[in-house]
Amino acid sequence: MKRKIIGALLGLLILLVVFITAVKLLDKKEENLTTIKLSEVTHSAFYAPFYVAIEEGYFKEVGINIDLILTSGADKVAASVLSNDVQIGFAGPESAIYVYKGGEEDYLVTFSGLTKRDGQFIVSREKIENFTLNDLKGKEVLAGRLGGMPILNFMNALDNEKVNQKDININTSVEFAALSGSFIAGMGDFVNLFEPNATKLEKEGLGYIVGNIGAYSGEVPYTAFYARKSYLENNKDLLVQFTNALNKGLEYVKTHTSAEIAQSILPQFPDISLTDLTQIVDNYKKYDSWFTTPFITEESYKNLEDIMIGADLLDTYVPYESLVNNLYNE
């Protein structure tokens, strides 16, 4: 009997030693990671491949720890990179174009793409069957900050559908982060929202999702990753590893179901049920929201510039070869 007790105790002791050793090795591995501070323009399942890369450990596999910082507004994301508060910005690349046009010598260079079309959903106060953009005529639409990707693509969608912008009261006075709250407070007849805010309003009976802007606006590098020119030059190998991890996230969403993707990124959205998150991811899959790889083509970048020129926000094309340095080779 005593021998059995001693044997059991020895077994437990061995397990304890193994566990402690494993924890120490894990801590050591964590210490060897390079932390990258990254500003994201909003936190949405629209960016599922990026969150998959975080949650599935793809960044840590290449020695990177992501310190994710929510920074609402692409202009503020760009400012955080320029001030060296963060190393990478994740926002619409139009913000990098504005910086370049402003004469900044150490400007922002885009090195990886993620989403290839607008991810906003049009939310209406009233239920509308067979919605078209013509239903916006004579109505007030909360569309976000003037000059940002969301409103640029919204205006491009109107142009593509031959809807005169002058026939709509496009409200650009509300900050991006305040769009949902302003709509709930009674402002506007429609509001353009990313997920999960659009679905949240609908579930609470405060609005109805009636359309997707990306379906009307076409393909552009909608949200991408950029860094200061000097940082990219000095840390190219690190950012190549970053891009490789991101590409694994893009591969994952191509080969897994919406339910599997939602299960992977659920820790990023603790206030959303798995059922709702699955539906949100499925909506983005349905509208073909993500690039196949992080590579940004010159054609898609030119499409972005065409939209900006058409909106009188850019007077001429900027050099693709200067502002885009693809770290993923197709």
C-alpha positions in Angstrom: 0.0 0.0 0.0 2.8 2.4 1.0 4.6 1.6 -2.3 1.5 2.5 -4.3 1.2 5.8 -2.4 4.9 6.6 -2.9 4.6 5.6 -6.6 1.5 7.9 -7.1 3.3 10.7 -5.3 6.4 10.3 -7.5 4.2 10.3 -10.6 2.5 13.5 -9.5 5.9 15.0 -8.8 7.1 14.1 -12.3 4.0 15.6 -13.9 4.6 18.8 -11.8 8.2 19.1 -13.0 7.1 18.6 -16.6 4.4 21.2 -16.3 6.8 23.8 -14.7 9.4 23.1 -17.4 6.8 23.6 -20.1 5.6 26.9 -18.6 9.2 28.1 -18.4 9.8 27.2 -22.0 6.6 28.9 -23.1 7.6 32.0 -21.1 11.0 32.0 -22.7 9.4 31.7 -26.2 7.2 34.7 -25.4 10.2 36.7 -24.3 11.8 36.1 -27.7 8.9 37.6 -29.6 9.2 41.0 -31.2 6.3 43.2 -30.2 4.8 45.3 -32.9 2.4 48.1 -32.0 -0.4 48.3 -34.5 -3.2 50.9 -34.8 -6.4 49.6 -36.4 -9.0 52.0 -37.7 -11.9 50.0 -36.3 -12.5 46.6 -34.7 -14.7 44.6 -37.0 -15.2 41.0 -38.3 -14.6 42.7 -41.7 -11.0 42.1 -40.8 -11.5 38.4 -40.0 -8.3 37.1 -41.8 -6.1 39.4 -39.6 -7.8 38.2 -36.4 -7.5 34.6 -37.5 -3.7 35.1 -37.9 -3.6 36.4 -34.4 -5.9 33.8 -32.8 -4.4 30.8 -34.7 -0.9 31.9 -33.6 0.4 32.6 -37.1 2.2 35.8 -36.0 3.8 34.1 -33.0 5.0 31.3 -35.2 7.2 33.9 -37.0 8.3 35.6 -33.8 5.8 38.5 -33.7 3.5 39.6 -30.9 0.8 42.0 -32.0 -0.1 44.9 -29.6 -3.4 45.9 -31.1 -4.6 49.5 -30.5 -8.0 50.8 -31.6 -7.6 54.2 -33.2 -10.8 55.4 -34.8 -10.4 57.3 -38.0 -7.8 56.7 -40.8 -6.4 60.2 -40.3 -5.7 59.3 -36.6 -4.1 56.0 -37.6 -1.8 57.8 -39.9 -0.9 60.3 -37.2 -0.1 57.6 -34.8 2.4 56.0 -37.2 3.9 59.4 -38.1 4.4 60.2 -34.4 6.1 56.8 -33.9 3.5 55.8 -31.3 3.0 52.7 -33.3 5.0 50.9 -36.0 2.2 49.8 -38.3 -1.1 51.4 -39.3 -4.1 49.4 -40.5 -6.5 51.7 -42.3 -7.5 52.9 -45.8 -4.4 53.6 -47.9 -5.9 56.9 -48.9 -4.5 58.2 -45.6 -1.0 57.3 -46.8 -1.7 59.2 -50.1 -2.7 62.3 -48.2 0.5 62.1 -46.1 2.6 61.8 -49.3 0.8 64.6 -51.0 1.4 66.7 -47.9 5.2 66.6 -48.5 6.3 64.3 -45.7 9.7 62.9 -46.5 9.5 59.8 -44.3 6.0 59.1 -45.7 3.8 56.0 -45.3 4.4 53.0 -47.5 1.7 50.3 -47.9 3.1 46.8 -47.8 0.2 44.4 -47.4 -3.5 44.5 -48.3 -6.4 42.7 -46.6 -9.9 43.9 -47.8 -10.7 44.5 -51.4 -14.0 46.2 -51.3 -16.1 48.4 -48.9 -17.4 46.5 -45.9 -20.2 48.9 -44.9 -23.8 48.0 -44.7 -26.6 50.5 -45.3 -28.9 50.5 -42.3 -32.4 52.1 -42.6 -34.9 53.2 -40.0 -37.6 51.6 -42.0 -37.8 48.1 -43.5 -37.4 48.4 -47.3 -38.0 45.5 -49.7 -35.9 45.3 -52.8 -33.8 48.2 -51.8 -31.8 50.2 -54.4 -29.6 53.3 -53.9 -32.5 55.3 -55.4 -34.3 54.8 -52.1 -31.8 57.3 -50.6 -33.1 60.2 -52.6 -34.5 63.0 -50.4 -33.1 61.3 -47.3 -30.4 62.0 -44.8 -27.5 59.5 -44.7 -24.9 59.5 -42.0 -21.8 58.6 -44.1 -18.7 59.5 -41.9 -15.8 61.8 -42.3 -15.2 63.6 -45.6 -12.2 62.2 -47.4 -12.1 58.8 -45.8 -12.5 55.4 -47.5 -16.0 54.8 -46.3 -17.5 58.0 -47.8 -15.3 57.8 -50.9 -16.7 54.3 -51.7 -20.2 55.4 -50.8 -20.0 58.3 -53.3 -18.4 56.0 -55.9 -21.3 53.5 -55.4 -23.8 56.3 -56.0 -21.9 57.3 -59.2 -21.8 53.7 -60.4 -25.6 53.4 -59.9 -26.2 56.8 -61.6 -27.7 58.3 -58.4 -27.0 62.0 -58.2 -25.3 62.9 -54.9 -27.1 66.2 -54.8 -30.4 64.4 -54.4 -29.3 63.0 -51.1 -28.5 64.8 -47.8 -25.1 63.2 -47.1 -24.1 64.1 -43.6 -20.3 64.2 -43.1 -20.4 65.9 -39.7 -20.4 62.8 -37.6 -17.2 61.2 -36.6 -16.7 57.5 -37.6 -16.9 56.2 -34.1 -20.1 58.1 -33.3 -22.1 57.0 -36.3 -24.1 54.2 -34.6 -24.8 56.3 -31.5 -25.9 59.3 -33.5 -28.3 57.2 -35.5 -29.7 55.6 -32.3 -30.2 59.2 -31.0 -32.4 60.0 -33.9 -30.1 61.6 -36.5 -30.5 60.5 -40.1 -32.8 58.3 -42.1 -29.9 55.9 -43.0 -26.5 55.2 -41.6 -23.5 53.4 -43.2 -22.0 50.9 -40.6 -19.5 48.2 -40.4 -20.2 45.0 -38.6 -20.8 44.1 -35.8 -22.6 47.5 -35.4 -25.0 47.0 -38.3 -26.2 43.6 -37.0 -26.4 44.9 -33.4 -28.8 47.7 -34.4 -30.9 45.3 -36.4 -31.1 42.8 -33.5 -32.1 45.6 -31.1 -34.9 46.6 -33.5 -33.3 50.0 -34.1 -32.8 49.6 -37.9 -32.7 47.3 -40.9 -29.8 46.2 -43.0 -30.9 46.9 -46.6 -27.7 46.9 -48.6 -23.9 46.5 -48.9 -21.8 49.4 -50.3 -19.1 47.1 -51.5 -21.5 45.4 -53.8 -22.0 48.7 -55.7 -18.6 50.3 -55.4 -16.2 47.8 -56.9 -12.7 46.5 -56.0 -10.0 48.7 -54.4 -7.4 48.1 -51.7 -9.9 49.2 -49.0 -7.9 48.5 -45.9 -4.2 47.8 -45.8 -1.1 47.8 -43.6 1.5 50.6 -43.9 4.5 51.8 -42.0 7.0 54.7 -42.3 9.3 54.4 -45.2 12.3 54.4 -42.9 10.8 51.7 -40.6 10.1 49.4 -43.6 13.6 49.9 -44.9 15.2 49.1 -41.5 12.8 46.2 -40.6 12.0 44.6 -44.0 12.6 41.0 -42.9 10.3 41.5 -39.9 7.5 42.9 -42.1 8.0 40.1 -44.6 7.3 37.7 -41.7 4.3 39.8 -40.7 3.0 39.5 -44.3 3.5 35.8 -44.4 1.5 35.3 -41.2 -1.2 37.5 -42.6 -1.3 35.5 -45.8 -1.9 32.3 -43.7 -5.0 34.1 -42.3 -6.2 34.8 -45.8 -5.7 31.2 -46.7 -7.6 30.1 -43.6 -10.8 32.1 -44.5 -10.7 30.7 -48.1 -10.6 27.1 -46.9 -12.8 27.2 -43.8 -16.5 27.7 -43.2 -18.0 30.9 -41.7 -18.7 28.9 -38.5 -15.1 27.8 -38.3 -13.8 31.3 -38.9 -16.2 32.8 -36.3 -15.1 30.2 -33.8 -11.5 31.2 -34.4 -12.0 34.9 -33.9 -14.6 34.8 -31.2 -12.1 35.8 -28.5 -11.8 39.1 -30.4 -15.5 39.8 -30.0 -16.5 38.7 -26.5 -19.8 40.6 -26.6 -21.1 38.8 -29.7 -22.6 35.4 -29.7 -21.1 32.7 -31.9 -24.3 32.5 -33.9 -24.3 36.3 -34.7 -20.6 36.3 -35.5 -21.1 33.4 -37.9 -23.8 35.3 -39.7 -21.6 38.5 -39.8 -18.6 36.5 -41.2 -20.9 34.8 -43.7 -22.1 38.3 -44.9 -18.5 39.3 -45.6 -17.8 36.0 -47.3 -20.8 36.4 -49.5 -19.7 39.8 -50.8 -16.1 38.5 -51.5 -14.6 41.1 -49.1 -11.0 39.8 -48.8 -8.0 39.7 -51.1 -6.8 36.3 -52.1 -3.2 37.2 -51.0 -1.8 40.4 -49.4 -0.5 41.6 -52.8 -1.9 44.9 -54.0 -2.0 45.3 -57.7 -1.3 48.5 -59.5 -4.7 48.3 -61.2 -6.6 48.1 -57.9 -4.5 51.0 -56.5 -5.3 53.0 -59.6 -9.0 52.4 -59.0 -8.6 53.9 -55.6 -6.9 57.0 -57.1 -9.6 57.3 -59.7 -12.2 57.5 -56.9 -10.2 60.1 -55.1 -9.7 62.2 -58.3 -13.4 61.9 -59.1 -14.2 63.3 -55.6 -11.7 66.2 -56.1 -9.6 64.9 -53.2 -6.6 64.2 -55.4 -5.4 66.3 -58.4 -3.2 63.7 -60.1 -2.0 60.1 -59.7 0.6 59.3 -57.1 3.5 56.9 -57.9 2.4 53.3 -57.1 6.0 52.1 -57.0 6.8 54.6 -54.2 3.7 54.2 -52.1 3.3 50.4 -52.4 6.0 48.0 -51.6 4.4 44.5 -51.7 6.2 42.2 -49.3 4.3 39.3 -50.6 5.4 37.9 -53.9 2.7 36.4 -56.0 
